[in-house]
Amino acid sequence: MIPFTYSRAGDVGQALALASATGAKFLGGGTNLVDLMRETIERPTALVDVTGVANMIEEREDGGLMIGAGVKNSALAAHPAVRTRYPVLSRAILAGASAQIRNMATVGGNLLQRTRCTYFYDNEGSRCNKRAPGQGCDAIGGFNRIHAILGASDACVATHPSDMCVALAALDAVVHISGAGGYRSVILTDFHRLPGTRPDIETVLNPGELITAVELPASPIAARSSYRKVRDRASYAFALVSVAAALEIDGGIVKDVRLALGGVAHKPWRAVKAEALMRGGPANAEAFRAAANAELADAKPLNNNGFKIELAARTITAVLSGLAGAEA
């Protein structure tokens, strides 16, 4: 057993003070961190429990939401304002994990969950640059059916596992962070990093910094939104491809659109090329498919996951067509 200390924080200031020791980790629901500790992939010297910190959902006067990092996933999915104003987020959360895990998992922990790449979890028999930088990546030449087709590098082809973060990427969410150096905010699409040469550095968080909240800006387009997850099993499986989308149409023309993909990259993938092509164009399946193809033109499949390109294109087209009331 690897020894560690445990303490419980009552507020943000106390949490930051308790986590100032080298090797400390913040503990939310523990649904990912505890698993990684069991596998000796994570080896914190101290755990700072922050489940009692920032666990409220605040409705803003402008219609936006401020979601505390300690809010449980199940509570967020069930919140009336989320279900009515941001249905894509509620659906994404309910597509993830199991009811028991959603009852434990927190918003902040969801943002920080690590890849489910089997080579990353194989601490004894596989090389993994995410686990040990410079070691190599056995997934590139191995069985890589679930791995990335966009934004990968020669160092890592792992995918980000979150459903919730894909919806947040489409909703222009903002992550609020506190640390010894003060407070800052980061757009969610900039919060997670692509692997480059250092896939072990997964976010822009500095050591000792704590996610305190996620802000959803007021967004009329978000009320017409949806999430679709394509996976091997009907439940408790990670996405092969997922799509979060919101659509605003005026007279058969796309006035505005939001589109993000999961299961295809090291981070939630905001489909900015596809969005740009669709705005001002016809709201039909042909246009949606053309935009999807443009977004996926730079995809670099591995030997087992080339099917993801067509799967992603079809899923994008189907979700947007459904929102448009068109036939997929």
Buried (B, 14 or more C-beta within 10 A) or exposed (E): EEEBEEBBBEEBEBBBBBBEEEEBBBBBBBBBBBBBBEBEBBEBEBBBBBBEBBBEBEEEEEBBBBBBBBBBBBBBBBBEBBBEBBBBBBBBBBBBBEEEBBBBBBBBBBBBBBBBBBBBBBBEEBBBBBBEBEBBBBBBEBBBEBBBBBBBBEBBBBBBBBBBBBBBBBBBBBBBBBBEEEEEEBEBBEBBBBBBEBBBEBBBBEEBBBBBBBBBBEBEBBBBBBBBBBBEEEEEBBBBBBBBBBBBBEEEBBBBBBBBBBBBBBBBBBBEBBBBBBBEBBBBBEBBBBBBBBBBEEBEBBEBBBEBBEBBBBBBBBBBBBBBEBEB
